[in-house]
Structure formats: structure tokens, C-alpha cells
């Protein structure tokens, strides 16, 4: 796998800065650490969106009960 090929990162939700950090990492452990950091950020975003959905569902239920 050639980490210099940016197209490998397409669709990952990573910023160009995050991609550059992975690509410039010197060893496998550093690359994996950077990728896991990005993964944790995305998981946080998913949780935030889930909370928004839960609030919308709550509002829908309130309206339907009226």
C-alpha cells in the first residue's frame, strides 16, 4: 500500500491536514495512531448527530400525542 496516493483516503471524512499527518508519519504505529485519532473524531460526530436525531424524534412524538 502506497500511502502517498491520496485517493486511498477518499470518502474517509478526513481533512487534508489529517491525511498529511498520516502520509508523513514515519512508521506504521504512527500512521495507525493518526488514523485512530481520525476515527475517534468521526465517532464523536456520529454521536452528536444521533443526539440530534433523538431530540427530533422526541419532538415528533410530542406533536403526535397532542
C-alpha positions as CSV (number, residue, x, y, z in Angstrom):
1,X,0.0,0.0,0.0
2,X,1.4,3.3,-1.0
3,X,0.5,6.0,1.5
4,X,1.5,8.7,-1.0
5,X,-1.7,8.0,-3.0
6,X,-4.2,10.5,-1.6
7,X,-7.1,8.8,-3.5
8,X,-6.8,6.0,-0.9
9,X,-8.3,8.4,1.6
10,X,-11.3,9.5,-0.5
11,X,-14.6,9.0,1.4
12,X,-13.0,8.8,4.8
13,X,-14.1,12.1,6.1
14,X,-10.5,13.1,6.8
15,X,-9.3,16.6,6.3
16,X,-6.3,17.4,4.1
17,X,-4.4,18.1,7.3
18,X,-5.3,14.7,8.8
19,X,-4.3,13.0,5.5
20,X,-1.0,14.8,5.5
21,X,-0.3,13.7,9.1
22,X,-0.9,10.1,8.1
23,X,1.1,10.3,4.9
24,X,4.1,12.0,6.7
25,X,4.2,9.6,9.7
26,X,7.5,7.8,9.8
27,X,6.4,4.3,10.9
28,X,3.4,2.0,11.0
29,X,2.5,2.7,14.6
30,X,2.4,6.5,14.0
31,X,0.2,6.0,10.9
32,X,-2.2,3.8,12.8
33,X,-2.3,6.3,15.7
34,X,-3.2,9.1,13.4
35,X,-5.9,7.0,11.7
36,X,-7.4,6.0,15.1
37,X,-7.5,9.7,16.1
38,X,-9.5,10.5,13.0
39,X,-11.8,7.5,13.7
40,X,-12.4,8.8,17.2
41,X,-13.3,12.2,15.8
42,X,-15.8,10.7,13.4
43,X,-17.3,8.6,16.1
44,X,-17.8,11.8,18.2
45,X,-19.6,13.4,15.2
46,X,-21.8,10.3,14.8
47,X,-22.8,10.5,18.5
48,X,-23.6,14.2,18.2
49,X,-25.8,13.5,15.1
50,X,-27.5,10.6,17.0
51,X,-28.4,13.0,19.8
52,X,-29.9,15.5,17.4
53,X,-32.0,12.7,15.8
54,X,-33.1,11.6,19.3
55,X,-34.3,15.1,20.1
56,X,-36.1,15.4,16.8
57,X,-37.8,12.0,17.4
58,X,-38.9,13.3,20.8
59,X,-40.4,16.4,19.3
60,X,-42.2,14.3,16.7
61,X,-43.7,12.1,19.5
62,X,-44.8,15.1,21.4
63,X,-46.6,16.6,18.4
64,X,-48.3,13.2,17.6
65,X,-49.5,12.9,21.2
66,X,-51.3,16.3,21.1
